[in-house]
Amino acid sequence: MALQSSITETRQHFTGQLVCNSAYWRIDQIIWNKQGLTFVVNAYATNQGPMLYSDKFSFAPELDGDNFIKQAYQFLKTLPEFSDAADC
């Protein structure tokens, strides 16, 4: 499972913005502890392409719900920056 969504980035020492209209967002790391679940999601130009961006998020999963990875993707889709994301 992954998400597809656009990404717009600015980089230090560059003018303008980097835009990828169909970035491939994949959860690449999950850390579970007593406080909840933290995961790292990375954006790639394609599913095999170079990494464009990385971010970390945390939430409290439902222990009797779907698997934690699926819950993490569902959590991402509740955030404004992923509101237009499609499953892929």
N, CA, C and O atoms as a GROMACS GRO file, in nm:
protein
  352
    1MET      N    1   0.084  -0.117   0.000
    1MET     CA    2   0.000   0.000   0.000
    1MET      C    3   0.089   0.123   0.000
    1MET      O    4   0.198   0.122   0.056
    2ALA      N    5   0.041   0.228  -0.062
    2ALA     CA    6   0.109   0.357  -0.066
    2ALA      C    7   0.004   0.461  -0.104
    2ALA      O    8  -0.111   0.428  -0.131
    3LEU      N    9   0.046   0.586  -0.104
    3LEU     CA   10  -0.042   0.695  -0.145
    3LEU      C   11   0.021   0.769  -0.261
    3LEU      O   12   0.143   0.769  -0.278
    4GLN      N   13  -0.063   0.831  -0.341
    4GLN     CA   14  -0.014   0.916  -0.449
    4GLN      C   15  -0.074   1.053  -0.430
    4GLN      O   16  -0.195   1.069  -0.417
    5SER      N   17   0.014   1.153  -0.430
    5SER     CA   18  -0.030   1.291  -0.408
    5SER      C   19   0.080   1.384  -0.457
    5SER      O   20   0.195   1.342  -0.472
    6SER      N   21   0.045   1.506  -0.482
    6SER     CA   22   0.144   1.604  -0.528
    6SER      C   23   0.229   1.652  -0.411
    6SER      O   24   0.189   1.645  -0.294
    7ILE      N   25   0.347   1.701  -0.444
    7ILE     CA   26   0.436   1.759  -0.344
    7ILE      C   27   0.502   1.881  -0.408
    7ILE      O   28   0.542   1.880  -0.524
    8THR      N   29   0.511   1.987  -0.328
    8THR     CA   30   0.578   2.109  -0.369
    8THR      C   31   0.680   2.143  -0.262
    8THR      O   32   0.646   2.158  -0.145
    9GLU      N   33   0.803   2.156  -0.302
    9GLU     CA   34   0.912   2.179  -0.207
    9GLU      C   35   0.996   2.299  -0.250
    9GLU      O   36   1.012   2.326  -0.369
   10THR      N   37   1.048   2.369  -0.154
   10THR     CA   38   1.149   2.470  -0.179
   10THR      C   39   1.278   2.419  -0.116
   10THR      O   40   1.275   2.352  -0.013
   11ARG      N   41   1.390   2.450  -0.177
   11ARG     CA   42   1.519   2.403  -0.128
   11ARG      C   43   1.613   2.521  -0.110
   11ARG      O   44   1.613   2.617  -0.187
   12GLN      N   45   1.693   2.512  -0.006
   12GLN     CA   46   1.789   2.617   0.023
   12GLN      C   47   1.885   2.632  -0.094
   12GLN      O   48   1.930   2.533  -0.152
   13HIS      N   49   1.916   2.755  -0.128
   13HIS     CA   50   2.009   2.792  -0.236
   13HIS      C   51   1.949   2.775  -0.376
   13HIS      O   52   2.021   2.789  -0.475
   14PHE      N   53   1.818   2.743  -0.386
   14PHE     CA   54   1.752   2.732  -0.515
   14PHE      C   55   1.638   2.834  -0.519
   14PHE      O   56   1.576   2.862  -0.417
   15THR      N   57   1.610   2.888  -0.636
   15THR     CA   58   1.495   2.976  -0.652
   15THR      C   59   1.380   2.894  -0.710
   15THR      O   60   1.402   2.796  -0.781
   16GLY      N   61   1.260   2.933  -0.681
   16GLY     CA   62   1.144   2.862  -0.730
   16GLY      C   63   1.110   2.742  -0.642
   16GLY      O   64   1.158   2.730  -0.530
   17GLN      N   65   1.027   2.656  -0.696
   17GLN     CA   66   0.981   2.540  -0.622
   17GLN      C   67   0.998   2.414  -0.705
   17GLN      O   68   0.993   2.416  -0.828
   18LEU      N   69   1.018   2.304  -0.635
   18LEU     CA   70   1.022   2.172  -0.698
   18LEU      C   71   0.881   2.114  -0.686
   18LEU      O   72   0.825   2.110  -0.577
   19VAL      N   73   0.826   2.069  -0.798
   19VAL     CA   74   0.689   2.017  -0.798
   19VAL      C   75   0.689   1.877  -0.860
   19VAL      O   76   0.744   1.855  -0.967
   20CYS      N   77   0.625   1.785  -0.790
   20CYS     CA   78   0.600   1.651  -0.843
   20CYS      C   79   0.450   1.627  -0.827
   20CYS      O   80   0.400   1.615  -0.715
   21ASN      N   81   0.378   1.620  -0.938
   21ASN     CA   82   0.233   1.612  -0.934
   21ASN      C   83   0.179   1.476  -0.893
   21ASN      O   84   0.063   1.465  -0.854
   22SER      N   85   0.260   1.373  -0.900
   22SER     CA   86   0.213   1.240  -0.863
   22SER      C   87   0.320   1.166  -0.783
   22SER      O   88   0.364   1.057  -0.821
   23ALA      N   89   0.359   1.225  -0.672
   23ALA     CA   90   0.460   1.163  -0.587
   23ALA      C   91   0.404   1.036  -0.524
   23ALA      O   92   0.285   1.024  -0.497
   24TYR      N   93   0.494   0.941  -0.501
   24TYR     CA   94   0.461   0.811  -0.442
   24TYR      C   95   0.501   0.818  -0.295
   24TYR      O   96   0.620   0.824  -0.264
   25TRP      N   97   0.404   0.817  -0.204
   25TRP     CA   98   0.427   0.828  -0.060
   25TRP      C   99   0.422   0.689   0.003
   25TRP      O  100   0.322   0.619  -0.008
   26ARG      N  101   0.532   0.650   0.068
   26ARG     CA  102   0.540   0.516   0.126
   26ARG      C  103   0.588   0.524   0.270
   26ARG      O  104   0.682   0.597   0.302
   27ILE      N  105   0.523   0.448   0.357
   27ILE     CA  106   0.569   0.437   0.496
   27ILE      C  107   0.685   0.339   0.497
   27ILE      O  108   0.670   0.222   0.462
   28ASP      N  109   0.801   0.388   0.540
   28ASP     CA  110   0.922   0.307   0.535
   28ASP      C  111   0.972   0.265   0.672
   28ASP      O  112   1.061   0.180   0.681
   29GLN      N  113   0.917   0.322   0.778
   29GLN     CA  114   0.963   0.285   0.912
   29GLN      C  115   0.849   0.305   1.012
   29GLN      O  116   0.777   0.404   1.006
   30ILE      N  117   0.835   0.209   1.102
   30ILE     CA  118   0.733   0.218   1.208
   30ILE      C  119   0.800   0.190   1.341
   30ILE      O  120   0.876   0.094   1.355
   31ILE      N  121   0.771   0.275   1.439
   31ILE     CA  122   0.823   0.259   1.575
   31ILE      C  123   0.704   0.253   1.668
   31ILE      O  124   0.621   0.344   1.669
   32TRP      N  125   0.693   0.148   1.746
   32TRP     CA  126   0.581   0.129   1.838
   32TRP      C  127   0.634   0.134   1.981
   32TRP      O  128   0.734   0.069   2.012
   33ASN      N  129   0.567   0.210   2.067
   33ASN     CA  130   0.599   0.209   2.210
   33ASN      C  131   0.471   0.231   2.289
   33ASN      O  132   0.363   0.236   2.231
   34LYS      N  133   0.483   0.245   2.420
   34LYS     CA  134   0.365   0.258   2.505
   34LYS      C  135   0.283   0.384   2.475
   34LYS      O  136   0.162   0.387   2.499
   35GLN      N  137   0.347   0.487   2.423
   35GLN     CA  138   0.277   0.612   2.393
   35GLN      C  139   0.200   0.606   2.262
   35GLN      O  140   0.110   0.687   2.240
   36GLY      N  141   0.232   0.513   2.175
   36GLY     CA  142   0.162   0.502   2.047
   36GLY      C  143   0.255   0.459   1.936
   36GLY      O  144   0.356   0.394   1.959
   37LEU      N  145   0.220   0.496   1.818
   37LEU     CA  146   0.293   0.456   1.699
   37LEU      C  147   0.351   0.578   1.630
   37LEU      O  148   0.280   0.676   1.608
   38THR      N  149   0.477   0.573   1.596
   38THR     CA  150   0.543   0.678   1.519
   38THR      C  151   0.589   0.614   1.389
   38THR      O  152   0.642   0.502   1.389
   39PHE      N  153   0.571   0.684   1.280
   39PHE     CA  154   0.614   0.628   1.152
   39PHE      C  155   0.677   0.735   1.065
   39PHE      O  156   0.650   0.854   1.079
   40VAL      N  157   0.762   0.689   0.975
   40VAL     CA  158   0.830   0.776   0.879
   40VAL      C  159   0.770   0.750   0.742
   40VAL      O  160   0.765   0.636   0.696
   41VAL      N  161   0.723   0.857   0.678
   41VAL     CA  162   0.670   0.846   0.542
   41VAL      C  163   0.764   0.923   0.450
   41VAL      O  164   0.802   1.036   0.478
   42ASN      N  165   0.800   0.859   0.340
   42ASN     CA  166   0.889   0.921   0.242
   42ASN      C  167   0.816   0.938   0.110
   42ASN      O  168   0.734   0.855   0.071
   43ALA      N  169   0.846   1.047   0.042
   43ALA     CA  170   0.788   1.074  -0.090
   43ALA      C  171   0.896   1.047  -0.194
   43ALA      O  172   1.011   1.089  -0.180
   44TYR      N  173   0.856   0.975  -0.299
   44TYR     CA  174   0.945   0.941  -0.408
   44TYR      C  175   0.887   0.993  -0.539
   44TYR      O  176   0.766   1.009  -0.552
   45ALA      N  177   0.973   1.020  -0.636
   45ALA     CA  178   0.926   1.067  -0.767
   45ALA      C  179   0.841   0.959  -0.834
   45ALA      O  180   0.743   0.991  -0.900
   46THR      N  181   0.879   0.834  -0.817
   46THR     CA  182   0.802   0.718  -0.863
   46THR      C  183   0.820   0.609  -0.758
   46THR      O  184   0.893   0.629  -0.661
   47ASN      N  185   0.755   0.495  -0.775
   47ASN     CA  186   0.770   0.390  -0.674
   47ASN      C  187   0.912   0.334  -0.670
   47ASN      O  188   0.947   0.266  -0.573
   48GLN      N  189   0.992   0.359  -0.771
   48GLN     CA  190   1.132   0.316  -0.772
   48GLN      C  191   1.227   0.435  -0.779
   48GLN      O  192   1.348   0.417  -0.786
   49GLY      N  193   1.174   0.557  -0.778
   49GLY     CA  194   1.253   0.676  -0.803
   49GLY      C  195   1.326   0.730  -0.681
   49GLY      O  196   1.320   0.670  -0.574
   50PRO      N  197   1.394   0.841  -0.699
   50PRO     CA  198   1.468   0.902  -0.589
   50PRO      C  199   1.374   0.961  -0.483
   50PRO      O  200   1.264   1.007  -0.514
   51MET      N  201   1.419   0.958  -0.358
   51MET     CA  202   1.339   1.015  -0.249
   51MET      C  203   1.342   1.167  -0.260
   51MET      O  204   1.447   1.228  -0.280
   52LEU      N  205   1.223   1.227  -0.246
   52LEU     CA  206   1.209   1.372  -0.255
   52LEU      C  207   1.192   1.438  -0.119
   52LEU      O  208   1.232   1.553  -0.100
   53TYR      N  209   1.132   1.367  -0.025
   53TYR     CA  210   1.092   1.429   0.101
   53TYR      C  211   1.070   1.320   0.205
   53TYR      O  212   1.035   1.208   0.171
   54SER      N  213   1.090   1.355   0.332
   54SER     CA  214   1.067   1.260   0.441
   54SER      C  215   1.008   1.336   0.559
   54SER      O  216   1.045   1.450   0.585
   55ASP      N  217   0.915   1.272   0.630
   55ASP     CA  218   0.854   1.333   0.748
   55ASP      C  219   0.815   1.224   0.847
   55ASP      O  220   0.802   1.108   0.810
   56LYS      N  221   0.796   1.263   0.972
   56LYS     CA  222   0.762   1.170   1.078
   56LYS      C  223   0.630   1.212   1.141
   56LYS      O  224   0.607   1.330   1.162
   57PHE      N  225   0.544   1.114   1.171
   57PHE     CA  226   0.414   1.139   1.231
   57PHE      C  227   0.390   1.040   1.344
   57PHE      O  228   0.450   0.933   1.347
   58SER      N  229   0.303   1.078   1.437
   58SER     CA  230   0.266   0.990   1.549
   58SER      C  231   0.116   0.991   1.568
   58SER      O  232   0.049   1.092   1.544
   59PHE      N  233   0.064   0.878   1.613
   59PHE     CA  234  -0.078   0.869   1.647
   59PHE      C  235  -0.097   0.747   1.737
   59PHE      O  236  -0.008   0.664   1.752
   60ALA      N  237  -0.215   0.739   1.797
   60ALA     CA  238  -0.250   0.624   1.883
   60ALA      C  239  -0.340   0.530   1.803
   60ALA      O  240  -0.457   0.562   1.782
   61PRO      N  241  -0.287   0.416   1.759
   61PRO     CA  242  -0.370   0.324   1.680
   61PRO      C  243  -0.471   0.251   1.767
   61PRO      O  244  -0.456   0.241   1.888
   62GLU      N  245  -0.574   0.201   1.701
   62GLU     CA  246  -0.672   0.118   1.770
   62GLU      C  247  -0.618  -0.024   1.772
   62GLU      O  248  -0.593  -0.083   1.666
   63LEU      N  249  -0.601  -0.080   1.891
   63LEU     CA  250  -0.540  -0.211   1.904
   63LEU      C  251  -0.625  -0.321   1.842
   63LEU      O  252  -0.571  -0.422   1.796
   64ASP      N  253  -0.755  -0.304   1.839
   64ASP     CA  254  -0.842  -0.407   1.781
   64ASP      C  255  -0.889  -0.369   1.640
   64ASP      O  256  -0.981  -0.430   1.587
   65GLY      N  257  -0.826  -0.267   1.581
   65GLY     CA  258  -0.864  -0.223   1.447
   65GLY      C  259  -0.781  -0.292   1.340
   65GLY      O  260  -0.723  -0.398   1.364
   66ASP      N  261  -0.777  -0.231   1.221
   66ASP     CA  262  -0.696  -0.281   1.111
   66ASP      C  263  -0.549  -0.287   1.152
   66ASP      O  264  -0.511  -0.235   1.257
   67ASN      N  265  -0.467  -0.351   1.068
   67ASN     CA  266  -0.324  -0.357   1.101
   67ASN      C  267  -0.266  -0.216   1.110
   67ASN      O  268  -0.320  -0.121   1.052
   68PHE      N  269  -0.157  -0.203   1.182
   68PHE     CA  270  -0.101  -0.071   1.212
   68PHE      C  271  -0.057   0.005   1.086
   68PHE      O  272  -0.069   0.128   1.082
   69ILE      N  273  -0.008  -0.064   0.987
   69ILE     CA  274   0.034   0.004   0.865
   69ILE      C  275  -0.087   0.066   0.795
   69ILE      O  276  -0.082   0.181   0.753
   70LYS      N  277  -0.194  -0.010   0.783
   70LYS     CA  278  -0.315   0.043   0.721
   70LYS      C  279  -0.369   0.161   0.801
   70LYS      O  280  -0.413   0.260   0.743
   71GLN      N  281  -0.366   0.150   0.934
   71GLN     CA  282  -0.412   0.261   1.018
   71GLN      C  283  -0.325   0.385   0.998
   71GLN      O  284  -0.375   0.497   1.000
   72ALA      N  285  -0.195   0.365   0.978
   72ALA     CA  286  -0.105   0.478   0.956
   72ALA      C  287  -0.140   0.550   0.826
   72ALA      O  288  -0.142   0.673   0.822
   73TYR      N  289  -0.167   0.474   0.719
   73TYR     CA  290  -0.208   0.537   0.593
   73TYR      C  291  -0.342   0.609   0.610
   73TYR      O  292  -0.361   0.718   0.556
   74GLN      N  293  -0.435   0.548   0.682
   74GLN     CA  294  -0.564   0.613   0.706
   74GLN      C  295  -0.545   0.742   0.786
   74GLN      O  296  -0.612   0.841   0.760
   75PHE      N  297  -0.454   0.740   0.883
   75PHE     CA  298  -0.423   0.860   0.961
   75PHE      C  299  -0.370   0.970   0.869
   75PHE      O  300  -0.412   1.085   0.879
   76LEU      N  301  -0.277   0.936   0.780
   76LEU     CA  302  -0.222   1.036   0.688
   76LEU      C  303  -0.332   1.105   0.609
   76LEU      O  304  -0.329   1.227   0.590
   77LYS      N  305  -0.430   1.028   0.563
   77LYS     CA  306  -0.536   1.084   0.480
   77LYS      C  307  -0.628   1.178   0.557
   77LYS      O  308  -0.709   1.248   0.496
   78THR      N  309  -0.619   1.181   0.691
   78THR     CA  310  -0.697   1.277   0.770
   78THR      C  311  -0.628   1.412   0.780
   78THR      O  312  -0.689   1.510   0.821
   79LEU      N  313  -0.500   1.418   0.742
   79LEU     CA  314  -0.423   1.543   0.751
   79LEU      C  315  -0.446   1.629   0.627
   79LEU      O  316  -0.461   1.577   0.517
   80PRO      N  317  -0.449   1.763   0.645
   80PRO     CA  318  -0.475   1.851   0.530
   80PRO      C  319  -0.380   1.830   0.413
   80PRO      O  320  -0.422   1.837   0.298
   81GLU      N  321  -0.253   1.806   0.441
   81GLU     CA  322  -0.156   1.791   0.332
   81GLU      C  323  -0.173   1.661   0.252
   81GLU      O  324  -0.114   1.646   0.145
   82PHE      N  325  -0.254   1.569   0.302
   82PHE     CA  326  -0.281   1.444   0.232
   82PHE      C  327  -0.430   1.428   0.196
   82PHE      O  328  -0.474   1.319   0.160
   83SER      N  329  -0.505   1.536   0.205
   83SER     CA  330  -0.649   1.528   0.180
   83SER      C  331  -0.682   1.486   0.037
   83SER      O  332  -0.789   1.429   0.013
   84ASP      N  333  -0.594   1.512  -0.057
   84ASP     CA  334  -0.618   1.475  -0.197
   84ASP      C  335  -0.548   1.346  -0.236
   84ASP      O  336  -0.549   1.308  -0.353
   85ALA      N  337  -0.487   1.276  -0.140
   85ALA     CA  338  -0.409   1.156  -0.169
   85ALA      C  339  -0.500   1.041  -0.210
   85ALA      O  340  -0.609   1.022  -0.157
   86ALA      N  341  -0.451   0.964  -0.307
   86ALA     CA  342  -0.522   0.845  -0.354
   86ALA      C  343  -0.442   0.721  -0.318
   86ALA      O  344  -0.319   0.724  -0.318
   87ASP      N  345  -0.511   0.613  -0.288
   87ASP     CA  346  -0.445   0.486  -0.263
   87ASP      C  347  -0.381   0.435  -0.393
   87ASP      O  348  -0.435   0.452  -0.502
   88CYS      N  349  -0.266   0.372  -0.377
   88CYS     CA  350  -0.204   0.310  -0.496
   88CYS      C  351  -0.125   0.188  -0.453
   88CYS      O  352  -0.065   0.120  -0.537
   0.00000   0.00000   0.00000
